[in-house]
Protein backbone atom coordinates (compact mmCIF):
# COMPACT_ATOMS: atom_id res chain seq x y z
CA UNK A 1 0.00 0.00 0.00
CA UNK A 2 1.36 3.43 -0.97
CA UNK A 3 2.06 6.17 1.57
CA UNK A 4 -0.66 8.35 -0.03
CA UNK A 5 -3.19 5.56 0.39
CA UNK A 6 -2.23 5.07 4.05
CA UNK A 7 -2.60 8.84 4.62
CA UNK A 8 -6.11 8.77 3.08
CA UNK A 9 -7.19 6.03 5.49
CA UNK A 10 -5.90 7.91 8.55
CA UNK A 11 -7.37 11.05 10.18
CA UNK A 12 -5.53 14.31 9.73
CA UNK A 13 -5.88 17.81 8.31
CA UNK A 14 -5.52 19.52 4.96
CA UNK A 15 -5.58 23.17 3.92
CA UNK A 16 -8.68 24.49 2.13
CA UNK A 17 -8.29 28.04 0.85
CA UNK A 18 -5.83 28.70 3.65
CA UNK A 19 -7.91 27.12 6.45
CA UNK A 20 -7.10 23.85 8.17
CA UNK A 21 -9.80 21.20 7.73
CA UNK A 22 -9.95 17.97 9.71
CA UNK A 23 -10.88 14.74 7.96
CA UNK A 24 -11.64 11.23 9.08
CA UNK A 25 -10.55 7.87 7.67
CA UNK A 26 -11.79 7.44 4.11
CA UNK A 27 -13.21 10.97 3.80
CA UNK A 28 -13.15 12.72 0.46
CA UNK A 29 -12.26 16.39 0.30
CA UNK A 30 -15.93 17.33 -0.17
CA UNK A 31 -17.09 15.16 2.72
CA UNK A 32 -14.54 16.65 5.08
CA UNK A 33 -15.13 20.22 3.90
CA UNK A 34 -18.91 19.92 4.26
CA UNK A 35 -18.61 18.37 7.72
CA UNK A 36 -16.35 21.25 8.76
CA UNK A 37 -18.83 23.85 7.49
CA UNK A 38 -17.03 24.83 4.27
CA UNK A 39 -19.04 25.19 1.08
CA UNK A 40 -17.77 23.69 -2.16
CA UNK A 41 -20.35 24.03 -4.98
CA UNK A 42 -21.80 20.71 -6.15
CA UNK A 43 -24.88 19.23 -7.80
CA UNK A 44 -24.43 15.48 -8.22
CA UNK A 45 -23.00 14.73 -4.75
CA UNK A 46 -25.07 13.81 -1.71
CA UNK A 47 -23.67 12.56 1.61
CA UNK A 48 -26.03 9.58 1.69
CA UNK A 49 -24.88 8.05 -1.60
CA UNK A 50 -21.73 6.97 -3.38
CA UNK A 51 -19.91 9.71 -5.28
CA UNK A 52 -20.48 10.02 -9.01
CA UNK A 53 -18.34 12.94 -10.17
CA UNK A 54 -20.56 13.66 -13.17
CA UNK A 55 -21.25 17.40 -12.84
CA UNK A 56 -17.63 18.45 -12.13
CA UNK A 57 -18.92 21.53 -10.33
CA UNK A 58 -16.93 20.60 -7.23
CA UNK A 59 -13.62 20.61 -9.13
CA UNK A 60 -10.83 21.97 -6.95
CA UNK A 61 -7.07 22.20 -7.23
CA UNK A 62 -5.19 19.78 -5.01
CA UNK A 63 -1.50 20.61 -4.79
CA UNK A 64 -1.92 22.44 -8.10
CA UNK A 65 -3.73 19.63 -9.94
CA UNK A 66 -7.46 19.62 -10.77
CA UNK A 67 -9.74 16.97 -9.29
CA UNK A 68 -13.36 16.45 -8.28
CA UNK A 69 -13.63 17.12 -4.54
CA UNK A 70 -16.36 14.48 -4.24
CA UNK A 71 -14.04 11.67 -5.39
CA UNK A 72 -10.53 12.79 -4.35
CA UNK A 73 -9.56 11.28 -1.02
CA UNK A 74 -8.46 13.70 1.67
CA UNK A 75 -4.94 13.21 2.92
CA UNK A 76 -2.71 15.00 5.38
CA UNK A 77 -0.90 18.06 4.15
CA UNK A 78 -2.91 18.61 0.97
CA UNK A 79 -3.18 22.19 -0.26
CA UNK A 80 -6.70 22.50 -1.68
CA UNK A 81 -7.93 25.57 -3.56
CA UNK A 82 -11.67 25.99 -4.19
CA UNK A 83 -12.91 29.55 -3.81
CA UNK A 84 -10.78 31.17 -6.51
CA UNK A 85 -11.79 33.42 -9.40
CA UNK A 86 -10.53 30.83 -11.90
CA UNK A 87 -12.48 27.89 -10.45
CA UNK A 88 -15.63 29.95 -9.87
CA UNK A 89 -15.53 31.15 -13.48
CA UNK A 90 -15.32 27.52 -14.62
CA UNK A 91 -18.28 26.66 -12.40
CA UNK A 92 -20.31 29.51 -13.82
CA UNK A 93 -19.61 28.23 -17.34
CA UNK A 94 -20.67 24.70 -16.38
CA UNK A 95 -23.90 26.06 -14.90
CA UNK A 96 -24.59 28.11 -18.03
CA UNK A 97 -24.11 24.98 -20.12
CA UNK A 98 -26.55 23.03 -17.93
CA UNK A 99 -29.17 25.74 -18.32
CA UNK A 100 -28.92 25.94 -22.12
CA UNK A 101 -28.80 22.14 -22.61
CA UNK A 102 -32.18 21.71 -20.93
CA UNK A 103 -35.40 23.67 -20.62
CA UNK A 104 -35.12 25.52 -17.33
CA UNK A 105 -37.77 28.21 -17.01
CA UNK A 106 -37.31 29.17 -13.38
CA UNK A 107 -40.15 31.73 -13.02
CA UNK A 108 -42.78 29.12 -13.93
CA UNK A 109 -41.14 26.04 -12.38
CA UNK A 110 -42.74 24.42 -9.34
CA UNK A 111 -39.27 23.78 -7.94
CA UNK A 112 -38.23 27.46 -7.94
CA UNK A 113 -36.81 28.34 -4.54
CA UNK A 114 -36.14 24.68 -3.77
CA UNK A 115 -33.93 24.01 -6.79
CA UNK A 116 -30.23 23.34 -6.20
CA UNK A 117 -29.33 24.28 -9.78
CA UNK A 118 -31.05 27.65 -9.47
CA UNK A 119 -29.58 28.30 -6.01
CA UNK A 120 -26.05 27.41 -7.15
CA UNK A 121 -26.38 29.70 -10.16
CA UNK A 122 -27.28 32.54 -7.81
CA UNK A 123 -24.33 31.63 -5.57
CA UNK A 124 -21.91 31.71 -8.52
CA UNK A 125 -23.27 35.03 -9.76
CA UNK A 126 -24.66 33.69 -13.04
CA UNK A 127 -26.28 36.61 -14.84
CA UNK A 128 -27.71 34.72 -17.82
CA UNK A 129 -27.27 31.64 -20.02
CA UNK A 130 -24.60 33.40 -22.17
CA UNK A 131 -24.63 30.59 -24.76
CA UNK A 132 -27.37 30.02 -27.33
CA UNK A 133 -30.10 27.85 -25.83
CA UNK A 134 -30.82 24.42 -27.33
CA UNK A 135 -34.54 24.17 -26.45
CA UNK A 136 -34.47 20.37 -26.81
CA UNK A 137 -37.67 18.37 -27.27
CA UNK A 138 -37.84 16.15 -24.20
CA UNK A 139 -40.73 14.09 -22.95
CA UNK A 140 -42.85 14.62 -19.88
CA UNK A 141 -44.15 11.44 -18.23
CA UNK A 142 -47.34 12.13 -16.27
CA UNK A 143 -48.48 8.51 -16.23
CA UNK A 144 -47.82 7.90 -12.52
CA UNK A 145 -50.70 8.72 -10.15
CA UNK A 146 -48.48 10.54 -7.66
CA UNK A 147 -45.32 11.58 -9.51
CA UNK A 148 -44.33 13.56 -12.59
CA UNK A 149 -41.15 12.97 -14.58
CA UNK A 150 -40.07 16.01 -16.62
CA UNK A 151 -36.89 15.27 -18.55
CA UNK A 152 -36.71 18.90 -19.68
CA UNK A 153 -35.31 19.71 -16.25
CA UNK A 154 -33.08 16.67 -15.75
CA UNK A 155 -29.38 17.51 -15.28
CA UNK A 156 -28.19 13.88 -15.29
CA UNK A 157 -26.87 14.06 -11.74
CA UNK A 158 -27.88 10.38 -11.33
CA UNK A 159 -28.97 10.93 -7.72
CA UNK A 160 -32.27 9.18 -8.43
CA UNK A 161 -30.35 6.28 -9.99
CA UNK A 162 -28.16 5.86 -6.93
CA UNK A 163 -31.05 6.34 -4.49
CA UNK A 164 -33.11 3.67 -6.25
CA UNK A 165 -30.16 1.27 -6.39
CA UNK A 166 -28.52 1.87 -3.02
CA UNK A 167 -31.49 2.68 -0.75
CA UNK A 168 -34.74 1.54 -2.35
CA UNK A 169 -33.23 -1.54 -4.00
CA UNK A 170 -35.58 -1.15 -6.95
CA UNK A 171 -33.25 -0.04 -9.79
CA UNK A 172 -36.01 2.10 -11.31
CA UNK A 173 -33.74 4.57 -13.09
CA UNK A 174 -30.67 4.42 -15.31
CA UNK A 175 -28.74 6.79 -17.56
CA UNK A 176 -28.50 5.82 -21.21
CA UNK A 177 -27.03 7.24 -24.41
CA UNK A 178 -23.91 9.23 -25.24
CA UNK A 179 -23.01 12.90 -25.48
CA UNK A 180 -25.93 15.25 -26.10
CA UNK A 181 -28.22 12.22 -26.43
CA UNK A 182 -27.57 11.04 -22.86
CA UNK A 183 -30.86 10.74 -21.00
CA UNK A 184 -32.61 9.22 -18.02
CA UNK A 185 -34.58 6.04 -18.63
CA UNK A 186 -37.21 4.24 -16.56
CA UNK A 187 -36.93 0.51 -15.92
CA UNK A 188 -40.43 -0.69 -16.79
CA UNK A 189 -41.96 -2.71 -19.64
CA UNK A 190 -43.38 0.42 -21.28
CA UNK A 191 -40.62 2.81 -20.20
CA UNK A 192 -43.23 4.83 -18.32
CA UNK A 193 -43.19 5.70 -14.65
CA UNK A 194 -46.65 4.24 -14.01
CA UNK A 195 -45.42 0.78 -14.96
CA UNK A 196 -42.37 0.95 -12.69
CA UNK A 197 -42.12 0.03 -9.01
CA UNK A 198 -41.45 3.64 -7.95
CA UNK A 199 -43.60 4.87 -5.06
CA UNK A 200 -44.02 8.40 -3.75
CA UNK A 201 -42.29 7.60 -0.45
CA UNK A 202 -39.20 6.07 -2.11
CA UNK A 203 -35.92 7.89 -1.65
CA UNK A 204 -35.52 8.07 -5.43
CA UNK A 205 -38.76 10.04 -5.66
CA UNK A 206 -37.55 12.60 -3.12
CA UNK A 207 -33.91 13.25 -4.02
CA UNK A 208 -34.03 15.18 -7.32
CA UNK A 209 -32.17 18.51 -6.85
CA UNK A 210 -34.10 20.16 -9.69
CA UNK A 211 -37.66 19.80 -11.01
CA UNK A 212 -37.28 16.58 -12.98
CA UNK A 213 -39.15 14.40 -10.45
CA UNK A 214 -42.08 16.18 -8.86
CA UNK A 215 -44.88 15.12 -6.56
CA UNK A 216 -48.29 15.89 -8.01
CA UNK A 217 -50.73 18.23 -6.25
CA UNK A 218 -48.14 19.72 -3.87
CA UNK A 219 -46.13 22.04 -6.15
CA UNK A 220 -47.12 25.31 -4.51
CA UNK A 221 -47.97 24.09 -1.01
CA UNK A 222 -45.10 26.31 0.18
CA UNK A 223 -45.42 29.71 -1.51
CA UNK A 224 -42.55 31.09 -3.57
CA UNK A 225 -40.60 33.44 -1.32
CA UNK A 226 -40.85 31.09 1.66
CA UNK A 227 -38.93 28.16 0.20
CA UNK A 228 -35.59 26.68 1.24
CA UNK A 229 -33.25 28.79 -0.89
CA UNK A 230 -35.49 31.86 -0.73
CA UNK A 231 -34.81 31.99 2.98
CA UNK A 232 -31.10 31.19 3.02
CA UNK A 233 -28.54 30.80 0.19
CA UNK A 234 -27.12 27.39 -0.59
CA UNK A 235 -23.69 28.21 0.83
CA UNK A 236 -25.26 28.65 4.28
CA UNK A 237 -27.22 25.40 4.26
CA UNK A 238 -24.52 22.80 4.80
CA UNK A 239 -26.26 21.50 7.89
CA UNK A 240 -29.31 20.78 5.74
CA UNK A 241 -27.41 18.78 3.09
CA UNK A 242 -29.59 15.78 3.71
CA UNK A 243 -32.72 17.64 2.58
CA UNK A 244 -34.04 16.75 -0.88
Helices and strands as residue ranges (DSSP letters): H 3-8, E 12-16, E 19-23, H 29-35, E 59-62, E 65-68, E 79-81, H 85-101, G 106-108, H 116-123, E 140-141, E 147-150, H 159-163, I 164-168, E 173-176, G 179-181, E 183-186, G 193-195, G 203-205, E 213-215, H 228-231, G 234-236, G 238-240
